[in-house]
Amino acid sequence: MLVVTGAAGFIASCLVGKLNALGHNDLILVDDFSKIEKDKNFKDKKFSKKIERSEFISWLQTNATDVKCVFHIGARTDTTEFNVAIFNELNLNYTKSLWQICSEKQIPFIYASSAATYGLGEYGYDDDESKLHLLKPLNPYGESKNDFDKWAIQQNLPTGKAGQSPPNWYGLKFFNVYGPNEYHKSRMASVIFHSFNQINASGKVKLFRSHNPKYKDGGQLRDFVYVKDVVDVILFLFEKKPSNGIYNLGSGKARTFLDLALATFNALHKKPDIEFIDTPIDIRDKYQYFTEANMDKLLKAGYTKSFTSLEDGVNDYVTNYLVKHNYC
């Protein structure tokens, strides 16, 4: 059997759907299932059992011999939350517990890290594990992800002690992921999701004005990556088992927010109408003007599939999911 944590959430529920499509139905779904607004993400999925996040560590200790891989996608991802204790519990220590069980029982382990670990990108966006200690995340969420990445690398040092690491393990630094099944994410949903809703409500999109003279309004750059590409990379790592380690997972190509808004209008066959508003003061000094994943490590590991262009990804997301309120 395969385990997917965060299974009621955005990325993990898309992963479950793809696993089903590939014939994997003996799945264990793990999450906090009390949030009924996420139920539709897994309503039509095939699986063997649902397990509450709070009960999963105990379950895994008992049933580890039957588990072929743990896809640990679940996490507290709210970048506006500043209670460090919450992130220590749900992101750092919880993931350490799963790692330790997977190490002892020799279960492959694939977990979600984040591009939030890079902070303002002072040291670039290169998934070089020797630079982890230099990174300066901008919030407790990013810090919790970087803290675990550093801890994982320490466990993987050649100490000669068996059982410190899973046999195959991969930490994935997700960049700006967008796509179906994020209806429940509210403020934390992608800009494409919000743009679609703004266009339907008012006919226009509001973007943050640039407060950096190096960038024009709407010219701020992000590495937007379609969730279907993210799932494909996860399954490549699971199936091909390249070298263990931490990998960037973006498209490898930064695009502007203006590009994103225009692609959304185009998918809806509507004339663009864009209004620029000031970036809120409380996030202005931590606002990222540029992110772009260096994807060389994944490509050298043998990944050959092309990433979906922003225009094609937005068109698929808008026309096949958002307009019809479909799920992946």
Buried (B, 14 or more C-beta within 10 A) or exposed (E): BBBBBBBBBBBBBBBBBBBBEEEBEBBBBBBBBEEEEBEBBBEEBBBEEBBEBEEBBEBBEEBBEEBEBBBBBBBBBBBEEEEBEBBBEBBBEBBBBBBBBBBBBBBBBBBBBBBBBBBBBEBEBBBEBEEBEEBBBBBBBBBBBBBBBBBBBEBBEEEEEEEBBBEBBBBBBBBBBBBBBBBBBEEEBBBBBBBBEBBEEEEBBBBBBBBEEEBEBBBBBBBBBBBBBBBBBBBBBBEEEBEBBBBBBBBBBBBBBBBBBBBBBBBBEEEEEBEBEEBEEEBEEEBBBBBBBBBEBBEEBEBEEEBBBBBEBBBBBBEEBBEEEEBB
